[in-house]
Amino acid sequence: MNRLIHLLARAISLVAASAVTIGVVLYPRAIATDMHSVPHGWLVCLMIGMSAAYVHGFGFIPKHPILKRFFSPWIAWPMIVIGAVMILI
């Protein structure tokens, strides 16, 4: 059962990271209408969350304990959600 939960979490990470990638590449106007109104801080939060989700989704597990926690869904998913919410409101 634990293995199934781990695989489901990895699948969710890959889907979330892919959705962010597709959204930013195909519809950048959702982030800002021009270069001067881009919320850079929240965009960085979104991109870091996306990157961490890709790392987790592809199954890489770092040996360093800090990196192991950083590349977990406990960090990646909230960063994606917070970044997306703050950009879209």
N, C-alpha and C positions, 0 to 999 in steps of 0.2 A: 504494500500500500504506500509506503514511504517513497518508493521508486516512482510510482505513478504520480504522486504529488509533485515530485521533483521534475518529472518530464512535463507535466502540465504547466508548472511555473516557467520552465524554459520556453515552452510554446507561447505562453502569454507574453514573455519578454520579447521574443522574436516578432510577434504580431504587433506589439506596441511600438517597437523600434522601427519596424517597416512602415507602420502607419504614419509615424512622425516624418520619416524620410520622404515618403510619397507626398504627404501633405505640404512639406516645405518646398520640395522640388516642383511639384505640379501646380501648386497654388500659393505662391509667395505673397500675393496680395492679402492673404488672410493674416499675415504677420504685420504688414505695414503697406501703406499706399505709395510711399516714397522712401528713399534712403535715409532721410533725416528724422523720420518718425519711428524707426525700428527700436523696439524696447530691448536694447542690447543685453542688459543684465538678465532678463527673463529668457531671452533667446539662448544665452549661454547655459542657463539652468536646464532648458529643454534639450539642448544638444548634448550636454554632459550626461543627462539622464538617458538619452537615446543611445549614446555610446556605451554606457554601463549596461544597458539592457541588451545590446548586441553581444557584448562580452559574455554576459550571463547566459543568453539564449543559445549561443554557439557552444557552450559547455566548458569554457576555459575557467579553471579554478587556480588562482594564484596561490603561491606558497606563503607569501607574507600575510600575516593576519589582518593588517589594516586594509590591504588591497582586497583580500578575500571578502571583507565586510563591505567595502565600497562597491565592488562588482556583484552585489547581491540584489535581489528584487526589493529588499527592504529600503534600499537607497534609490535604485533606478526608477521604480514605479512612482514614488512620490515626487521625484524631481520632474518626471515627464508630466504628471498631472498638474503640479504647481506651475510649472513653466507654461503649459498650454492654457491653463485657466487665466493666468495673469496676462498672457499675450492676447487672448481672445476677448477679454472684458474691457 
